[in-house]
Amino acid sequence: MIGKEPARGIRSLQPSSVNGWPVNRWRKPMAKSNFWPCLKVSLSHEGGWADHKKDPGGATMKGVTLATFRRFKPGASKADLRRISDEDLQHIYRTGYWTPISGDKLAYGVDLAVLDYGINSGPARAARYLQAVVGVKQDGVIGPQTLKAAVMTGGKSVIQKLCAKRLAFVQGLKTWKHFGRGWSRRIADVEAKAVAMWLTKGKRATEAARAEMEADAKAAEKKAKAQDTGAGGAAAGGGGAVVTAEPNWMLLAAVAVLVIAGVVLFVKARQNKDRSQAYRAAASAL
């Protein structure tokens, strides 16, 4: 979990099975029927029990932190969290995350991108970042103005920009060095599946949607190759510095800049490779 800001208060899903969970007893969602498809994507990344000492979220079960669980079950222990019931899990995710982001009112795909961000970093932060993307007041409340602006901006654009902002946010966290690789893959997967949702729920023909996603995969792959080339050039430039008896501080500073630039380009190249792979996988699943 990443800097959670859970809201207050979930109660129905339409599951098949995720990570072996016994979910056949869960009920269908009311209103817009995209709650379960969105949550299923998030749950595929959350797994089961985790209590990593480097994770600021602490003890977590199926994506629910102990702190969040205690908002609904005051005084609950880690053992209680490990035994969280399907009913409690549903209640927490719907009321604590889906409802605060106005999931039933967001466009298909945009709802997934915002929900997964909210689960990972808190619904209030996810809402503010969505508002930043669509250019409205960042008050953390998704109301009529935000919803209208999201429609005007365009679903695919909103999804891609929001995921880019989310990635930039987690890269700035001190825990990036421990969890960054997994976060990068998760955000790429969510972005691609959200775009696929938006394209297909928008009544786009499957073949046209698949072709558009393949084009996005190629674009990400092209960026990755260019960034790899740039990283290699930066590394070569930094490695070509001449060592002298007296340190040349300006030269050393220039070398340091080249090395840093090379590292940044290498990381960006890897992220675009993740995006390319995710788009291809999502396209093939259509």
N, C-alpha and C positions, 0 to 999 in steps of 0.2 A: 504494500500500500504506500501511497505517496502523499504526505501532508493532507490527510483527510479532513473534510469539513462536512460531516454528515448533517443532513437536515432532520426535521422532526417526523418522525413517524413512518405495508405492502401486502397485497394479498391475492394474487392469482396469476397463474402462468399456464402455458400450454406446452409442456416439455415432451421430449422424446427420451433421450438419456444423454447425460453429460458426465464424463469422467466416472461412469459407473453409478451415478446417483439413482436411487429409487424414486423416480419422479412421475410414475404413471398415475399417481393419485391427484396430481395438481390440476386445478381448474383452468378453463379458458379465460383470457383477460376480457374485461369489459371495454367498450368503446373501440378505439383504433386497435387493431389486432397485431401491432408490431412489438409489443412489450417482450413477449417471449423470444422471438427471433433475435432481437437486440441483446437481451440478457444472455441468451445462449452463447453468443460470440464472446461476451465478457467472461462468462463462467469457464469457457474453454481455456482462458488464460489464467484464471485464478487458482485452479487446482483445489486441493484439500487443505489439510492442516499445515501451517507454517509458523515458526517462531524464531525468525532470523535475528540475531543480535544487532545486525547492521541495518535492519529495517525499522525506521522510526514509527511505523504503524504497530509494531509489536506483534503479539500473538494474533493470528488470523486463521479463520476457517471459512473456506469457500468464498473468500473475498471479504468477509465481515471481520473487522477488528474487534478486539475485546472492548475497547472504548466505545465503539458504536453499539455493540451488543448490550452494554450496560445502560445505554440510553433507553433501551426498551425493557431490559431486565436488570434493574438496579441490584448491585451486589453480586452479579454473576461472576463465576470463577472461570479459569481457563478450561477446566474440565467441563463446565456447563457449555462453554462455547464449542468445544469439540463435539458435543452431543446436540448441537443446534438442530431443531426440528425443521422439516420442510415448511411447515406453516409459519414458523418464526422467520425463516429465511425469506420466504415470499413477502411477508409483511414488511421486513426491513428494506428489501430492494425496491418494492413498489412505492411504499410511502416515504421512504427515506431518500430515494434517488430519482425514480421515474416521475413521480408527481411534482417534486420541486423544480425539475427542469421542463415541466409542461410537455412531457414526452408524447402524450396523445395529440398534441397540437403541432408538433414539429413535423417537417417533411420527412418522408422515408429516407433513411440513410443519415440525415442530419441528426435524427433522434439517436441513432447508434453512436455516432461520433461524440455527441454531448454526453450520453449516458455513460459510455466507457470512461471518458475523461472524469466524469463525476464520481464514478466508483473508485477510480484510481487516486484522484486528488481532491475530491469534494465537489458536490453539486454547485455550490456558490462560486467556486473558482471556474468551473466549467462554464457556468452561465456568463460570468464576466468576460471570459475569453471569447465566447460566442458573440457577445455584444461588441467586443473590440473588433472582431472580424467584420461584422455587419455595420459598424459605424454608429452605434447608439450609446446612450449613457450607460456606463458600466456600474450598475447598481446590484448586480447579482440576482435580479428577479426577471425571469423571462415572461414578459407580458405582451400585450397587443403590439406595442411599438417594435419590440425585438422580433416578434413573429413575422410582422409585415416586412421588416428590413431583411430578414433571412430569406423570405420569398423573393424579394426584389433582387437580392444579391445572386441568387441561383444556388440550388442545392449542391451541385458538384463543387463549385467554387468555395462555398462555405465549408464543406467537408475537408477539402484539401488545405485550405488556409488554417482552419482550426487545428488540424492534425500537425501542421508545420509549427504553429505556435505552441502546441502542447509539447512537441519534441524539444523545441528551444527551451521551454520551461524546465523540463526534467533534466536537460543537459546542464543546467545551472545548479542543480542540487548536489550537495556534497556526497550523496550516496550513488551518484551516477557511475562512479568507478566500480561499484559493486553490482549494480543492477542495470546499467545502461544498455548492455547488449540485448537483454530480454525486453526492456522497455521499447527499444528501437524496433524490434521485430513485432511487438504487440501493436504499436501505433501504426506501423505499415500495414499489418493485417486488418486492423479496424478500418483504416482509411480505404483500403481496397474493397472490403466487404460493404462498407457504407456507400461507396460510389456505385457498386453493383446493385445495391438495394435501390438507390435513387434512380438509376437508369431503368431498372426493370419495373419498379412500382410506378414509374412515370410513363408506363405503357410503351416504352421503347421496345422494339422487336428484339428478341434474344440475340439474334445474329448481329444486329447493329450494335447492341450493347457490348457484346463480346469483342467486336472489332474495335470499338472505341477504347475498351479497356486494354486490349493488346497494343493499341497505339500509345496509351499512357505507359505501359510497361516498357515499350521501346524507348520512349522519351526519357524515362528514369534510367534505363540502361545506358543511354547515350551520355547523360549527365555523369553517371558513375565512371564511365571510361575517361571522360574529359578530366574529371577530378583526380582519378588515378594517375593520369599523365601529369597533371599539375603537381601532385604530391611527389611524384618521382623527380620532376624537375627541381622542385624546392629542395629535396633531399640532396640531389647532386650538387646544387649550388652551395648548400651549406657544407657539404663534405669537401668542397674544393678549396676551402680556405687555407691559406699558407700560414704555417706556424713559424713565428719568429721568436728571437730571444726576448725582445721587449713586447709585451702585449699591446696590440692595437685595439683599443676599446671600441672604436667605431666599427671596425671590421667584425669584432666579436658580437657586437649588438646586431649587426646586419645578419650574421650567421644565425643568431638566436631567432630573429624574425622569420628567416627562411625555414628554420626547423619547425617553428610554431605553425607557420602557414601550411607546411607539408602535413603536419599532424591533423590540422583542421580539415584539409582537403581529403585526407585518407578516411577520416571519420565520416565526412559527408558522402564520400564514394560508397562506403559500406552501407550507409543508410539508404542511398538510392538503389543499391543492389537489393536491399530488403524490400523496398517499394516495388521494384521491377518484379521480383519473385512473387510478392503478394498479389499484385495485379494479375499476373498470369494465372496463379492458382485460383483466384476468384473468378476470372473469366472462364476458365475451364470448368468451373462448377456450375455455370449458368445453364 
